[in-house]
Amino acid sequence: MPAEAADPSAPGSTGAPRSLIESGPMTESPLVKRLLWSGLLAGTGALASLLATRVAALIWTRVFGEEPPE
């Protein structure tokens, strides 16, 4: 197999990128990194909160046999 075909980031390659963000300026800027981290943290926190609420409501319903209080 030729060396250029083995590198998915080589120009003209049809392979998958090495990372989701390939732009050099985006990954080198501390401000952009901080904004990306804040967005990722907020998104995962929101998903965790939704999941925790649903699990708690399920447990409450199984234990008490009624809907949880608002």
N, CA, C and O of each residue as an XYZ file, in Angstrom:
280
protein
N       0.848     -1.171      0.000
C       0.000      0.000      0.000
C       0.894      1.235      0.000
O       1.823      1.308      0.805
N       0.644      2.216     -0.882
C       1.477      3.420     -0.953
C       1.338      4.250      0.309
O       0.294      4.243      0.961
N       2.418      4.976      0.651
C       2.435      5.777      1.876
C       1.393      6.877      1.840
O       0.790      7.186      2.868
N       1.162      7.492      0.642
C       0.200      8.581      0.621
C      -1.228      8.098      0.853
O      -2.049      8.872      1.344
N      -1.553      6.868      0.523
C      -2.897      6.338      0.741
C      -3.121      6.001      2.219
O      -4.267      5.926      2.664
N      -2.054      5.801      2.977
C      -2.193      5.434      4.381
C      -2.541      6.629      5.262
O      -3.091      6.448      6.348
N      -2.229      7.856      4.812
C      -2.485      9.050      5.613
C      -3.825      9.660      5.218
O      -3.937     10.235      4.134
N      -4.865      9.549      6.084
C      -6.183     10.078      5.725
C      -6.212     11.592      5.635
O      -7.139     12.143      5.043
N      -5.218     12.295      6.208
C      -5.217     13.753      6.147
C      -4.459     14.285      4.934
O      -4.379     15.498      4.737
N      -3.902     13.387      4.120
C      -3.148     13.806      2.939
C      -4.082     14.470      1.931
O      -5.238     14.067      1.800
N      -3.588     15.489      1.214
C      -4.424     16.139      0.200
C      -4.922     15.134     -0.826
O      -4.167     14.284     -1.299
N      -6.193     15.240     -1.162
C      -6.772     14.323     -2.137
C      -7.205     13.000     -1.538
O      -7.724     12.143     -2.253
N      -7.006     12.817     -0.256
C      -7.386     11.564      0.401
C      -8.881     11.547      0.657
O      -9.484     12.593      0.901
N      -9.480     10.371      0.605
C     -10.908     10.230      0.883
C     -11.137      9.657      2.277
O     -12.278      9.353      2.628
N     -10.094      9.501      3.077
C     -10.212      8.951      4.424
C     -10.847      9.933      5.393
O     -11.014     11.112      5.082
N     -11.192      9.443      6.551
C     -11.810     10.282      7.579
C     -10.786     11.249      8.170
O      -9.603     10.919      8.245
N     -11.224     12.440      8.593
C     -10.286     13.377      9.222
C      -9.798     12.838     10.562
O     -10.467     12.023     11.199
N      -8.616     13.306     10.982
C      -8.044     12.841     12.243
C      -8.801     13.371     13.452
O      -8.836     12.716     14.493
N      -9.407     14.547     13.329
C     -10.206     15.103     14.413
C     -11.433     15.768     13.826
O     -11.523     15.956     12.613
N     -12.382     16.127     14.687
C     -13.596     16.756     14.198
C     -13.347     18.172     13.707
O     -14.020     18.641     12.789
N     -12.384     18.853     14.312
C     -12.052     20.214     13.908
C     -10.647     20.201     13.320
O      -9.666     20.022     14.042
N     -10.557     20.388     12.020
C      -9.266     20.323     11.334
C      -8.637     21.694     11.139
O      -7.484     21.773     10.712
N      -9.352     22.782     11.436
C      -8.845     24.119     11.194
C      -7.767     24.469     12.214
O      -8.019     24.418     13.418
N      -6.581     24.820     11.753
C      -5.479     25.178     12.640
C      -5.785     26.369     13.526
O      -5.609     26.271     14.740
N      -6.241     27.505     12.971
C      -6.528     28.673     13.814
C      -7.591     28.394     14.878
O      -7.522     28.951     15.973
N      -8.570     27.545     14.574
C      -9.613     27.257     15.563
C      -9.068     26.476     16.749
O      -9.458     26.729     17.889
N      -8.180     25.539     16.497
C      -7.680     24.700     17.582
C      -6.501     25.323     18.310
O      -6.113     24.836     19.371
N      -5.919     26.391     17.767
C      -4.785     27.032     18.419
C      -5.190     28.212     19.285
O      -4.425     28.601     20.168
N      -6.359     28.794     19.069
C      -6.799     29.964     19.812
C      -7.303     29.567     21.203
O      -8.224     28.757     21.308
N      -6.716     30.119     22.271
C      -7.192     29.807     23.620
C      -8.635     30.243     23.847
O      -9.375     29.577     24.572
N      -9.042     31.349     23.238
C     -10.415     31.828     23.400
C     -11.407     30.855     22.770
O     -12.437     30.535     23.364
N     -11.093     30.392     21.575
C     -11.981     29.439     20.901
C     -12.029     28.129     21.676
O     -13.093     27.528     21.822
N     -10.881     27.688     22.171
C     -10.857     26.455     22.964
C     -11.719     26.595     24.210
O     -12.452     25.673     24.566
N     -11.633     27.748     24.875
C     -12.434     27.976     26.078
C     -13.927     28.003     25.747
O     -14.741     27.456     26.491
N     -14.286     28.643     24.625
C     -15.688     28.677     24.214
C     -16.202     27.285     23.848
O     -17.323     26.921     24.202
N     -15.385     26.513     23.144
C     -15.775     25.145     22.810
C     -15.950     24.303     24.067
O     -16.901     23.529     24.176
N     -15.025     24.457     25.021
C     -15.113     23.710     26.276
C     -16.370     24.102     27.038
O     -17.065     23.234     27.567
N     -16.674     25.399     27.104
C     -17.871     25.869     27.811
C     -19.140     25.314     27.171
O     -20.068     24.907     27.871
N     -19.178     25.300     25.848
C     -20.335     24.748     25.149
C     -20.486     23.259     25.378
O     -21.592     22.765     25.595
N     -19.372     22.544     25.331
C     -19.406     21.103     25.576
C     -19.855     20.806     27.000
O     -20.666     19.908     27.227
N     -19.330     21.555     27.950
C     -19.700     21.366     29.348
C     -21.176     21.672     29.577
O     -21.858     20.927     30.281
N     -21.672     22.746     28.999
C     -23.086     23.109     29.145
C     -23.992     22.052     28.518
O     -25.015     21.682     29.095
N     -23.616     21.573     27.348
C     -24.425     20.558     26.678
C     -24.481     19.246     27.427
O     -25.553     18.660     27.583
N     -23.335     18.779     27.891
C     -23.321     17.516     28.636
C     -24.010     17.680     29.990
O     -24.656     16.753     30.478
N     -23.873     18.864     30.597
C     -24.574     19.122     31.862
C     -26.083     19.110     31.681
O     -26.805     18.576     32.523
N     -26.565     19.693     30.593
C     -27.999     19.706     30.313
C     -28.521     18.289     30.072
O     -29.584     17.922     30.572
N     -27.771     17.498     29.307
C     -28.184     16.117     29.067
C     -28.197     15.303     30.358
O     -29.109     14.508     30.584
N     -27.192     15.500     31.201
C     -27.133     14.785     32.471
C     -28.305     15.181     33.368
O     -28.879     14.335     34.053
N     -28.652     16.450     33.364
C     -29.773     16.924     34.166
C     -31.090     16.308     33.690
O     -31.911     15.882     34.503
N     -31.287     16.264     32.374
C     -32.499     15.649     31.834
C     -32.578     14.167     32.189
O     -33.632     13.667     32.580
N     -31.469     13.484     32.050
C     -31.432     12.063     32.366
C     -31.693     11.831     33.851
O     -32.445     10.925     34.212
N     -31.080     12.640     34.715
C     -31.277     12.495     36.154
C     -32.737     12.750     36.537
O     -33.282     12.050     37.391
N     -33.370     13.739     35.917
C     -34.774     14.039     36.201
C     -35.675     12.880     35.801
O     -36.595     12.519     36.536
N     -35.413     12.306     34.651
C     -36.236     11.182     34.194
C     -36.054      9.944     35.074
O     -37.026      9.259     35.394
N     -34.819      9.661     35.461
C     -34.565      8.507     36.327
C     -35.213      8.715     37.693
O     -35.816      7.791     38.240
N     -35.094      9.925     38.249
C     -35.708     10.216     39.546
C     -37.226     10.096     39.473
O     -37.851      9.569     40.393
N     -37.824     10.580     38.385
C     -39.275     10.471     38.224
C     -39.700      9.012     38.106
O     -40.735      8.624     38.648
N     -38.920      8.209     37.412
C     -39.224      6.785     37.283
C     -39.164      6.092     38.645
O     -40.046      5.304     38.985
N     -38.123      6.389     39.418
C     -37.994      5.790     40.755
C     -39.153      6.231     41.645
O     -39.732      5.411     42.357
N     -39.493      7.510     41.609
C     -40.587      8.037     42.431
C     -41.903      7.332     42.083
O     -42.660      6.940     42.971
N     -42.162      7.178     40.791
C     -43.399      6.535     40.344
C     -43.449      5.076     40.783
O     -44.503      4.588     41.191
N     -42.324      4.380     40.704
C     -42.298      2.967     41.122
C     -42.466      2.820     42.629
O     -43.127      1.889     43.089
N     -41.874      3.729     43.401
C     -41.921      3.620     44.859
C     -43.276      4.049     45.408
O     -43.852      3.351     46.243
N     -43.797      5.195     44.949
C     -45.013      5.753     45.522
C     -46.260      5.499     44.686
O     -47.373      5.721     45.162
N     -46.096      5.037     43.450
C     -47.239      4.738     42.613
C     -47.997      5.972     42.151
O     -49.173      5.872     41.801
N     -47.366      7.108     42.143
C     -47.995      8.343     41.680
C     -46.944      9.223     41.005
O     -45.741      8.980     41.103
N     -47.441     10.250     40.319
C     -46.528     11.184     39.661
C     -45.744     11.978     40.692
O     -46.274     12.278     41.762
N     -44.503     12.325     40.402
C     -43.716     13.134     41.341
C     -44.290     14.547     41.456
O     -44.923     15.035     40.519
N     -44.074     15.207     42.593
C     -44.558     16.580     42.742
C     -43.822     17.539     41.802
O     -42.691     17.275     41.392
N     -44.457     18.618     41.476
C     -43.851     19.602     40.573
C     -42.832     20.425     41.250
O     -42.230     21.299     40.626
